[in-house]
Amino acid sequence: MRVWEYTTAAWDWLYLLRNRSRLSPSAMAAHQTLASLVDRQVRVRPNATMIVTAEREMGWAEFAALSNKIANILMKSGVQKGDAVALNMQNGILYLACVVGITRIGAVGALINTNLSGSQLVHCVTEVNANISLVDGHGLSALRGCGKAYMEASQSPCVIAFGCADDQAEEERKWLHNGDRLLDTISANAPDSTSPVLPGDRALYIFTSGTTGLPKPAIITHQKFVLGAAAHAIYSFRARPSDRIYNCLPLYHGTGLMVGVAACFYSGASMFIRPKFSASALIQEANKYKCTALVYVGEICRYLLNTPEAAGDRKCSLNRAAGNGLRSDIWKKFKQRFGLKRIGEFYGASEANGGFLNVLNKDETIGVSGAVVRLVEYSMEEASIARNAAGYAKEVKPGDVGLLLFRISEKDQFDGYTNPHQSDTKVERDVFENGDRWFNSGDLLKQVDVGPAFNLIHYQFVDRLGDTFRWKSENVSTSEVAEALSGFQAVAMAVVYGVPVPGADGKAGMVALALRPDVGALDWPAFGAFVRDRLPRYARPLFVRLVPEFETTGTHKLVKTRLIEEAFDIRRIADPVLCWSQEAGCYVPLNSKRFDDIVAGRAGY
């Protein structure tokens, strides 16, 4: 086994050394932009298939011509370099053509979450001062739903709608334009822009999910996009022009666009684009369209594992996967069930100035980072970095959990958000010496031993700070508890969170469980025994809520907000709720009497 590990690591190390120069900014990112990546593929393979959907295929040259048309439409509409253009469309070929067309002329694509409506939608459009929006029927309906709020928030608003019936009302005729007619009449030649687009220019605004507040636009420069494209093409996917990447993630999100699509732009691989994720359709479609790689977020992998096993799962056409959020409790199960030879897990955030890549194909790790990183002690009580008597942060020992910091320097610049104040909240100063600056990731990581790795330090994601609570003077990691509970056979997914209990310090653990489709009812005695066996007393959830399904964001992130707000209040919850009985030593239904005792502080917790 050790010989195999060393041989595998050696091959990966040689690959790493061979491709190292391709990732250097001087060799590639200093001269490339988002659109120039596409144009490079047009020169090499103009007629090769670039993108496939359930409806049609398109080659590189045809796609570039379509993006030129979008660029020319925008220029004709008065868009100039640096202007923000809101893009509110469902996944598809036209969406990507708009992304490339916007950036061709130096404008910045503001990628709107298609699930937003009302005040949140207006906030996103106005936060980046986007006076022009490119929409499809779904996006136009969302804008119309904002009423006068959108009109009043924009200066001379302009909306170009594609694939929509020409049925605008009289008051809309001044600002609503038929994009299909414009495409039919506009030139497909490269736009005649007088302002050169440089690698350091802004290319995109990608918004945070907004689950804990209004979405914030993170700045993505051309250089950041190109560097990410190269990294994921070379190291995450090992992508070649003969590959096809299956992408069902929303393209307004970093993983779908800056991992799945960007890797294709860089490598010349083709892509299959799907409007939305479907667990039941994924493997079947991957085989049908001859996809060799999958771009994922962790929740998708868990959903796939919860589907009934099929004889052909292990023989599906997919052999590689790259993405983020694949947790250790399902890593090997996912890899083995679908016969994957490589998992390119990464860690990053749209606004971060660094990241991690699993370049050596090790299991259960986010890999290594090219940035300067530190893991430091964090005080849960003070909700801040723990500092010594001199006022400086203390690094954790190898193997211990610590808060991840990325050093901000001339080499690793922090572009942040469009709002300087919001950017400033992510920066820690005077951390190890006076005058230094570090990006606070808000995430807890630890170093891990992955076997032969040529002295490259590997890391594992542990938790987000907001997902850790304190109970009985102990810190409880919601992700670790959720992983443990997900090991119970009947459980499809577990979401763990802390809830306040009257008369007790800290927060008690509560878990919401979704059961597997083939499970009729949960065996509560067996589940209670499982909890006692797997978790220390302080980490055992005191409350259990059964839910039919979980609420998620458009990027498949679990939304805990409502669960946390409702806690164990059975007056507000229709779902079954159970609590841990100290006397019985098991979970029992939370009835009115028990609820009143807990609220009155008589439960002994």
Secondary structure by P-SEA (a helix, b strand, c coil): caaaaaaaaaaaaaaaaaaccccccccccccccaaaaaaaaaaccccccccccccccccaaaaaaaaaaaaaaaaaacccccbbbbbbccccaaaaaaaaaaacccbbbbccccccccaaaaaaaaaacccbbbbcaaaaaaaaaacaaaaaaccbbbbbbcccccccccccccccccaaaaaacccccccccccccccccccbbbbcccccccbbbbbbcaaaaaaaaaaaacccccccccbbbbbccccccccccccaaaaaaaccbbbbbbcccccccaaaaaaaacccbbbbcaaaaaaaaacccccccccccccbbbbcccccccaaaaaaaacccccbbbbbccccccccccccccccccbbbccbbbbbbbbccccccccccccbbbbbcccbbbbbbbbbcccccccccccaaaaaaacccccccccbbbbbccbbbbbbbccccccbbbbbbccccccccccccccccaaaaaaaaaccccccbbbbbcccccccccbbbbbbbbccccccccaaaaaaaaaaacccccccccbbbbbcbbbbcccccccaaaaaaacccccccccbbbbbbccccccccccaaaaaaaaaccccc
